[in-house]
């Protein structure tokens, strides 16, 4: 794979102004793609990224931004659905309003963006959509009931869209990251009673002994978006430090 394997392709990345989204948008651009970032606040972005203000919770906003990106770049070949929000708690803790909000952004937000992009993707000779799932899709973690429900829906939605559009030449895949050291995790740690102990616990929870880096998730997304993955569709790629698949024995105490 060359560093310019995405040259000539146009990509849209939602939630691309920070965290995994920014790492992904930057890597796609580094590999030669023209990249439109759809975000609530794209103002801090710098070239070569092109920012468009968009709220994935509002259909008109998404359609306008997607169409503007397509007009700017002369089409769309890649969509990365990174925009999302989290939630902490058991099924007793989150009110109905929060359930509606998280599901609307994390699931219906993907629907809105993909739906708006489909007419453009159909005109591409290399059409790929990558959705961002989570370790909680395949592994039960405490205090993540609402978030897990939304990300489980993302994985199922990915499979359904892959089946619906495979004969149109549009691939759909998702990446399931483990705990990623992002600004959101930073805010979570800052609110903890003992941030140092909490960080140590998050690192220890993954078999590799550390949290995943945003650039590692971006690399997986870039692969699935690229021509190198032309035969990959309907797949969930775990980038979780072995968290979902490995069961290690406790280390022997000295």
N, C-alpha and C positions, 0 to 999 in steps of 0.2 A: 504494500500500500504506500503510495507516494504522499507527500505532504500537500499536494495540490489535487487530490483525488476528487474533490468536490467543485473544482473549477467549472464555471459556467452554470452552476445550479443556484437556485434562489431558495432561501429558507426563511420560514417564519418560526420564531421561538416566543411562546407566551411566557410571562413571568421571567423575562430574560434580563432584568436589570440587577439581579442579585443572586447569590447562592448558586445552586445547580444550573439555573437558567442562564446566568451570566457566564459561567464557566463553559457551558455548552455553546452559547452564541459566539463566544470568543474563539473556541476551538474550530467551529464550523467556518468562521471567517478566516482563520489561520490556514485552513485547508483549501481555501479558494472560493468558498461560497459567498454570495451576497446575502447578508443576513438582516432581516427585519425583526426587531424586538418589539413585541406588544406587551405593554406594561402600564400599570396605573400611573407611574411616574418615570418615563424614559429619559427625562431631562439630563441626568448625570452621564448618560452614555456618550462615548466618543467614537470617532471613526476607527475602524471601518464599519461599525455597527450603525444601523439606521433605526431610530426609535419612532414608534407610533403609539400614541396614547390610546389605551383600550381597557375596558372592564369586561372580563370574561363572564361576568354575571349579567351582562346586558347585551341582548342579541344585536341591536342596532349598532352599538359601539363596536362589537366584534366584526360585523359585516363591513362597516366603513373602514376599519383599520386593515382588514385582510384585503379588501379591494384596492385600497391605497397602496399597499405593499406590492400587490400584483401589478398595478399600473406602473409603479416606480421601477420594478425589476423586469417587467415584461412577462410575468408569469410566476408560478410557485411550483417548486418541485418537492420541497421537504417541509413538513410541519412537525414541530416538537411542542407537545402540550405539557409545559412545565408549571404553569400557574396553579397554585393550590394553597390551601390554608389548613392548619392543623387544629386539633382539639384534644384535650386531656380529660379523662374521666371514665367511669363505668357507665352502664346504661341508666343509672340513677342520677347522674350528675349533670347531663347536658339537657337543657330545655328544648322544647320542640322548635323554637325559633333558631337555635344554634344548629340543630339537625338539618333544618331546611337550608340554612346558609351554607354549611360545609358541603352538603350533597350538591347544592346548586353550583358552587364554584368548582369543586373537585371533579364532579361527574358531568353535569350539564354544561359546564364551561368547556369541556373537551368536545361535547356534542356541538356546541355553538361554533367553536373555532373550526372544527373539521367540516361541518356542514357548509360553512362559508367558503372554505378552501377547496371543496370537492370539484366545483366547475373548473378551477384552475389546475388542480392535480390531474384531472382527466386529460388535459392537453399536454401533460408532461410525458416524456419518454422514460423518465425515472422518477416515479412518484412514491414517496415514503412518508409514513406518519409514525412518530414514536411518542408514546404516552409514558408518563412517569407514574409508576405504581409505588410499591413499598414492601419492605420486609413483612409488614403486618398482613399482607395478602396471603401469605403462606405460613406464618408463624404467629401464634397467639401471644401478644405482649400485654401486660397489665396497663390499665388506665388509658386504653386506646380504642374503646368500643366504637365510637362515632367515626374516628379517623379510619379505623380498619374497615368499617362498612363501606366507606367511600372508596377506599383503594381496592377493595375486593370487587366493587362494581367497575372500577377502571379496567381491571384485568379481564373481566367477563365482557365488557364493552369492546375491548381491543380484539378479542377473539371473534366476536360477532361481526365487527366491521371488517376484519380480515377476510371472513367468509363472504361477506356481501360484495366486496369490491376487488377480490383477487382476479376475477376475469376482466376487470377494467385496467389491470396492470398497476394497481395501487396496493402497496404493502403496509401492513399495520403490525407493529410490535410494541412491547412495553419493557421498561427497565424497572426492576424492583431493587432499589437501594436499601442497604442497612441504615444504621444511624450515621448520618453524614454531618461532619463538622462544619455547619453553616451558621450564618448570623442568627437563625431561629434557635438553634441549639445554644448559641451563646447567650441569648436572652433567657432561655430556660434555665441554664446554669446560673446565671446572675440572680435569678429569683429563688434558687435553692437555698436551704438553710446552710448547707456546707458545699459550696461550688466545687471545691477540690475533690471531695469525696464522691460527689455526683459524677464529675468528669471521669474519675477513676473507675466508677461502676459502669459507665457507658462504654469505656474502652474495654473493660474486662468482659463485657457481655458478648463481644465478638471474638471468635476463635483466633483471629489474627492479633488480638490484644490492643487494637486501636480502632477508632472510628474511621469510616470511609471518608476520603477526600472528595470534594466536589469535582475536581479534574478527573478523577477515576470514573465517576459516573458519566461525565461528559464524554470520555473516551468510548464508553460502551454505546452511548447514544449516537455518537458520530459513526461508529461502525454500522449500527443498524440502519442509519440514514444513508449510508454510502452505497455505491455500486458494488462494493465487495460483498454486500449482504443481499444481492439480487434474488437469491433463492430462500431467503429467510422471511417468513411471514407467519403471523399467528403465534409468535414466540414471546415468552417472558424471560428476560435475562437478569439473573440475580447478580448484584454487585454489593455483597453484604459481608465480606470477610469470612464467608463460610457459615454464617449464622443460621441459615435455613436448613442446610444439609449436613452439618457436622455435629457430632456428639462426642466431645472429648471428655476423658476421665480427668478429675481434678488433679492438678499438679501435686506431686509429693512434697510435703513440707520438709525443709532441711532439718 
